[in-house]
Amino acid sequence: MTKFSELGIRPEILKSINEMGFEAPTPIQERSIPIIRSGGDMVGQAQTGTGKTAAFGIPALQKADTGSKLPSVIILCPTRELAIQVTGELIKLSKYLEGIWIVPVYGGQPISRQLTALKKGAQIVVGTPGRVIDHLKRGTLKLNNLKMVILDEADEMLNMGFREDLEEILSYSKGKSQTVMFSATVPKAIRQIMENWMDKPDMVKVDGKAETAAGIDQFVMEVRDSVRTEAVSRIMDMTNFRLALIFCNTKRLCDSLVQELQARGYSADALHGDMTQNIRDKVMNNFRNGKIEMLVATDVAARGLDVENVDVVFNYDIPQDPEYYVHRIGRTGRAGRTGMAITFASGRKMKRIRFIEKITRAKLTPIPMPTVREVQQSKMDVQMEEVLETLEAGGLREYIELLEPVAEQGYSAIEIAAALMKQKVEKG
């Protein structure tokens, strides 16, 4: 698997990527970053959720001209929400870069605030087409130093009626700057923009075809992020699962989740790229041998992971790419066995679940988080089965003699049995 360090990314940005916890590029990032860095025009066909923001954001940060207060990169987005999201991602990636200011401009925000920010100077402007046109007409946004134009979700911008605005903005950069476009689809209107405003663009397409393995029951549980650890605990407590694999998107979350699980009394350990190979091998052996019941891992660390008896896979984080989802859940249901995969989501994250369903051609069945009462009842059912097995096995004489004095104190046999059952259930 390719590493970020192999893509010609500046050390300052690599440091930010490492702090964000991401270990390897997604397919669209791996293929796009070298092309955009080379300076050629490019069209990337990729859906939301594939990591495309970093695919264009990293080269954009490297191309930004810190020697000028005028923007050298402009990124156009169809909605204010996406503009805010892209800006936030770029700010995180540029944490250790000096002299780069990123300013979002969009409708619904007081234009005076944007005027002040632009006047101070901005190397990268992220905006919606309408508001960018507004600033161009006012003369508050000057594109004399423009080196790169990026159209994010270009097909969506066309669907929203921004074609004239896009072409007006592109006219400022015709023949002077690099043009990069990302679009989920490439209809005729997109091809016309490519023909009119781009110079022999490279096409990069991430195929939306990733079918999941048969024999895996796939579920989605809508819970707030703060409740995910409790959800894992309840599911493990009310089932007979012996081995669980829990996937997180970052190394930092892996480590903190392991601490939370250990504090709850579970045997858990982490597996991620910051660990030496010797330690990773030791952790894997402990997991295979059942000394660890929960393994918390990142996608990179789990590559090649082959444990036949993993009962359940939890997607604690929704993966960055549907291909990662397929890889993750494929760690269960191996060697002809059935398996279970549970993905946690809430609110706007459900859009990413719909996207995964579309790409993987699989339906994730909604299930509720088990209640405390359901967990308790499940424990009692398990204990009752064990009691019946013990009764059938016999050999109870010495225990009967031990409890006879208690019965003589006025307690019935059923009360004594209930007290012992309660102790056993509450101890887990």
N, C-alpha and C positions, 0 to 999 in steps of 0.2 A: 504494500500500500504506500502511495506517495505521501511524503510529509510536507507540511507547509514550508519548511526550511529549504526544500528542493525547488521551490517555485520562484526564486529570486526576490523574495520579499525582504524589505528592509528590517534590520534587527530590532528597531524601535517598535515596528508593527508586530513582529514575531513575539516580542515581549508581551504586548497587549493580548495577542491571541492566546498565549500560554496562560496569562492571568484569567482570561475568560474561560479557560479550561478545555478548549477545543484542541484535539490532538492531530486530526488529519482532515484534509479538504474533502468536501462532498464532490461527486462527479462533475457538477457544473463548475465548481470552483477550480478543480484540478485542470480542466480543459480550457477554461476561459482566461484565467489570470495570465498565463504566458502569452496568449494572443493579444490581449489588451495591453500588456506591458510592452509588447513589440511595437505598438503604435498603429497597427492596422485597424480598419473598421471591422466590426463584428456584430452578428446577430445571434443571440442566444435564445433558443427555444426551451423554456423551462417554466414550470409552474411555481406559484408561491409555496414556500416550505422546502425548497430544494437548496437553500443557501445562496441564492443569487445576489443578495445585497452585498455580501462580502466578496462575491465573484467580481463585481464591478467596483465596489468600494475600496478594496485594497489597492488596485492599480490607480484609482482616482486619487487616493491620498499620496501615492508615490509621484504622481504627475503634477500635483498642485504646486504652483509657483509661489514660494514663500517670499520672493523678492518683490512682489507687487501686492498692492491692496485691492487690485481689481480681480474678480473671479477668473480662475483659469479652468475651472470645471463647473458645469451646470448639470444638475440631475433633475429630470422632469418626472413627476409622479401623478397618477390620475386623481388621487384624493389627499386631503389634508392629513388623514390618519396614516397613510403610507409615507407621506413626506416626513411626518414626525418620527415614524418608526425608522426610516432610513437615516435621518439625522442622528437619532440616538445611537444607532449601530456605528456610524462613522465616528462619533465622539468617543465611543469606547475604543475603537481601533486606533484612534489617533492620540491616545492618552500620553504617549511618550514622544510624540512628534512636536517640535517647536515651530512656532510661526504659522500654524494652520488654524484658521477660523472657519467654522461651518455655520452658515446662516440659513434657516428655513424661511420660506416666504409662501404664504397660503392665505386663502380667504377665511374670514371668521376671526382673524386676529387683528388687533389695531394696527393699521399700516404705519403709524408713527413709530412703533417699536421696531418694525422692520427697516424703516428709513434710517433710524439711529444706528442699527447694527450694520447696515450696508455702508453707511458713511464712515464708520470706524475701519472698515476693510474686511473683506471676506475672500478667501481663496476658493471655497466651494460653496455654491448656492444650491439648495434643494428646494424645489417648489412645484406648485401646481401650474399648469400652462396659463390659466387666466390671470393669476396674480403676477406671474413673471412678465407677461405682456403688459400689464398695468405699470410695473416698475420700469420697463423699457420705454414706454411712452412718456412717463414722467421724467425720464433721464436719470433716475436714481439707481438704475442697474446698467452698467456699461460692460459690453462684451468685447472690448478692444484686445483683451489679453487672453481670449478664450482658446483653450487647447483641447478640450474634450467636452462633448455633449453626450449625455446618457439618457436614454428613454427607458424608463422602467414601467413594465406592464403596458407596452405600447398599444396592444390591441384594445385594452380597456379604455385608454385615452381616446382612441378613435371611436369606440362605441359611445363614449360620452360626448361626442361632437367637438373634440378639440383639434380636428385635423388642420384647420386654417391656422390656429394658434401655433401648432407644432411646426408647420411649414414656415411661418413667419420667424419663429425662433431659430430654426435650422438655417434660414437664409443668412443669418448673422455669421454662421460658421462655415458656409459653403466653401470648400477648398482650403480652408485655413485650419481646421481642427479635426480631430479624430471623432468619429461618431460610433457610438455603441448602443445597441438596442436589445432589450430583453422583452420577450412576448411569449405567452402561453401557446398562442396559435399564430400562424403566418398566412392570413388571408390575402386576397388580392390587394387590398388597400395598404397592407404592410409592405407587400412586394413593390408597390409603386413608390413608397417612401424610400425603400432600399435603392430602387433604380434612379430616383431623382436626386437623392441627398447623400448617398453613400458610395464609396469607392471600392468596388470589388470586395464586399465584406465576406469574411469567413463565416460559415454557418456552424454553430455548435448546438447540437440537439441532444437533450437528455431524454431517452425513450421512457415514456410512461407505461412500461410493461414490466410488472414484477409480481408474479403470482405466488401466493403463499402455499406452503406445503399442506397436503391433506392430513386429516387426523388431528388437527389442532383447533380446539374450541376457542374462539376469539371474542373477548368481551371488552366493553368500555365502561368505566365507572366514573360518573360525574361527581367529583369531590374538589373542594378548594385545595390549593397547594399545601396549606397548613395542616390539612387532615390526612394527607397521603400516607404518612408513617403509621398513623392509627389504623388506616384502612388495611395496610399490609399486615399489621399485627392481628387484626380481627380475622382476616382471611386465613392466616396461618394457624391461628388458635382454634378455628372451627373446622379445619380440614385435617386430613391425615398426610398432608404434604411433608415429605422429608427434606427435599432439596428445592430451593427457590433461587432463581437468578433474577436480579433486579438491575435494570439498566438506567443509568443517568447520563446526561449529555456532557457533564463536566467532571473533572477530577476532584475539584473542590467539593462538589455535592456528594460524590462517592464517599469521601472521607467523613463528612459531617453526618451522612445517613448511617454509616457503619457505627459511629459513636452513639447515635440515637437508638439504634437497634440493640447494641450491646447494653446500653443503660436499661433497656426493657427486659433484659435477660436472655436475649437470643445469641446464638453463636454465629457471628457475622464477620466478614472480612472484605477488603476492597481489592480490586484488580484494575490498575490503570497504568498509563505510560510513564509515570514518574517513578515507578518501582523497578528495581533491578531484575534481571531475568531470573536470578536465583530465588529471589523473594516471590516472584510471580509463579515460578514452578512449585514452590513450597505451598503457596496458597491454593493452587490448582489441585495438588495432591490431597490436601486437607479436605477440599470440596468433594473430590471424587470418592474419598474414603468416608465421607459423612461426618467428619470432625467439624465441619462448618455447614450449617443448615441454610445460610443465606449468603450468597456471593453478590456483592454490589460492584458492577463493572461499567466501564465506558465501552463504546463501540470498538475502538481500536484494540483494546486489551482483549476483547472477546473474539477477535478474529481467529479462526481455527480452533476455538474452544469446542471440545467434543466430549461431553459427559452424557452417557446414555440414559441415566435415570433422573433427569431434571423434571420435576413434577409440574412446575409453573414458572412462567416468565412474567415479571412485572415491568411494564414500561412506566417507570416513575416519572420520567420526562418523555414527552412525545418526541420521537427521533427527528433529526434534521431533514432526513430524506426517506421517502417510502422504501427505497432499497434497504436502508438500515433496519426498517421495521421488519421486513421479510427475513433478513439475516438474524435479527434478535429472536423472533418467535420460533425460528427454526432450530433453536437450541433445545427445545422441548419436543416431545412426540417423536423421539428418534428410535431407530431399530424396531420399527413397526408398532411402537407404543402410541397411545393417544397422549395428548398434552393440552395444557391450558395457557392462554396468554391474556393478561389483564392490563389494559392501558388506562392510565388516569388522565382525565381531562376536565375542563370546566370553562364556562363562558365562551369567549371567542376562540378558545383552543379547539372547540368542536368542529370548526371549519377545517382544521388540519386532519381531524378524524375522517371527515367526509372525503377529503382529498386522498387519504390513504386507502379508503374503501374503493374509490374510483380507480386508483392505479393498481391495487392488488386484486381487484375484482372479488373482494371478500366483504362480508357484512360483519361488523362488530356489534354483537348483541348487548344492549344496555342492561346493566345489573346495578342494583342499589348496594351501598355499603352495608355490611351486616350490622345489625343492632347489637347492643351489649347483651340483650336478652337472648338473641339468636345464638350468639357465641356461647353463652352460659348453657343454653339448652343442648347445643352440640357437644359440649364437654361432658354434660351429664349422660347423653346418649352413649358416648364412647366409654365412659366409666361403667355404665350399666352393662354393656356388652362384656367388659372385662370381669365384672362381678359374676355374671352368668357363666362365663367360661371357668372361673375359679370354683363355683358351686358344682359344676359338672365334673371337674377334676377331682373333687373330694379332698381328703387329708386335712380336715378342719378341726379335728378333735382338740388339739392343744389350744387353738384359738377360742373354741367354745368354752373351755375351762377358764381361760383368761377373762372372758366377758361375763361369766356367770355371776361373779360378785357385783358387777354393775347392774345386772338384771334384778338382783336381790334388793337393790336400793329403790326399786319401784319403777324402773324404766322398762318399757316393752322392748321386745326384740327389734321391732320395726323402727323405734326411735333410736336405738343404738346404731342400727344399720344406716339410718339417715344421717346421723352425726358423723359417722366415718365417711360416708359418701360426700358430705359437705366439705370435710377437711381435704379430701382427695381432689375434688373439683376445684376448690379455691386455690390450691397449691399448683394447679395446672398440670 
